[in-house]
Amino acid sequence: MAADEPLVLGIETSCDETGVGIVRGTTLLADAVASSVDTHARFGGVVPEIASRAHLEAMVPTIERALKTAGISAKDLDGIAVTAGPGLAGALLVGVSAAKAYAYALGKPLYGVNHLASHICVDQLEHGKLPEPTMALLVSGGHSSLLLSSDITSDVRPMGATIDDAAGEAFDKIARVLDLGFPGGPVIDRLAKEGDPEAIAFPRGLSGSRDPAYDFSFSGLKTAVARWIEAKRAAGEDVPVRDVAASFQEAVVDVLTRKAVRACKDEGVDHLMIGGGVAANSRLRALAEERCERAGIRLRVPRPGLCTDNGAMVAALGSEMVARNRPASDLELSADSSLPVTDPHVPGHSHDHVHEVSKENLYS
């Protein structure tokens, strides 16, 4: 770890996790997370207003915890990075407002970055610099995307995306039908290990020869599983929960990995990175590894803790912005709930005024 590498604090509030990470170059110094998932569980999903209020309460304590863990002072930072989008508008606003306040008080440059690009960049903290180009499969509760990046700070090209439910969203909905609670991903993954993935032939969405090569659809699968369960219950039969979980999970990861490997082959890319919350799924990791090995593709998947939303990923991308001399954002930076992935960061028109602020008196 070189002392002259960028020291950046990242703030992530796109959904229900208040994440604050501190990175020096590609070395993770702190990854503090405050989750409000338990508060949302009784509603069966994330409630935006509750998430925003939870971010407000958790922000300062989480930042202070990250600074203490990293063993640094806020004035030592070289920049502040924050998720500017996409995500829940109210939740994003809390993070962006906090980042602007810290950047102003410290006289440090501000970098509004893209949530999806951050999910790709976080792998640098685990496996070193990203190859260029890199194919990335991002799968979470809000996104299922195939992205090709030749420069994570400036060039991310969408190859395909979900046209309806994201993979993580489908996991949550099937878990709800099975009365397994929220979030659905971890519990389905756990039960699937005890079930037969070939017990039930659930459909594979958009897998026909005439379907879009890299797009995903999980709405039809979700409906097919729900109807299968309803039919069993209507007939007074027990639902084989473990077999349903395994067969449903297999249908999801089969499509995800098949299309990702196909995209790598078509584009001549020999690296596949998988990120996002669903990347913590054990079957997705195993099948991806199996198929990548057969295809001669190197698979990169961060450890589960770095796959879910976290501040470390935002700090990682912020550090790259500083290292590559990308323009900082204005203090007028606003949250954009639909920020396209083609915008890895939101540069400002003029950021010189950030450095005019006194670094001596505004923060202690």
KARATA-V161220 format. One line per field, one symbol per residue. psi: psi as a letter, one per 40 degrees, with the letter a starting at -180 (. if undefined). burial: b if it has 9 or more other C-alpha atoms within 8 Angstrom, else e. A space follows every 10 residues. Layout:
psi=???
burial=???
//
This chain:
psi=hhdeihhhhi hhfdbehhhh ihhhbehhdi ghhhiedddd deeeihhddd dddddddecd ddddddddde fiideeieih iiheiiahdd dddddddddd dddddefiih hhihdddddd ddddedeahh ihihhhhhha deihihihhe heeeghhhdi iiebhidddd dddddddefe ahiddddddd dddeiheedh giihifeide ihdeiihedd dddddddddd ddddeeiihg dddddddddd dddddddddd ddddddefhe hhhhaideee hddddddddd ddddefhhhh hiiddedihi dddddddddd dddefihiii eehiihefhi eegdigiidh ededeehhed eeh.
burial=eeeebbbbbb bbbbbbbbbb bbbbbbebbb bbbbebbeeb beebbbebeb bbebbeebbe ebbebbbbeb eeeeeebbbb bbbbbbbbbb bbbbbbebbb ebbbbbbbbb bbbbbbbbbb bbbbbebeeb eebbbbbbbb bbbbbbbbbb bbbbbbbbbb bbeebbbbbb bbbbbbeeeb bbbbbebbbe bbebbbbeee ebebbbeeee eeebbbbbbb bbebbbeebe ebbeeeeeee ebbbbbbbbb bbbbbbbbbb bebbbeeebb bbbbbbbbbb bebbbebbbe bbbeeebbbb bbebebbbbb bbbbbbbbbb bbbeebebbb bebebbbebe bbbbbbbbee beebbebbbe eeee
//
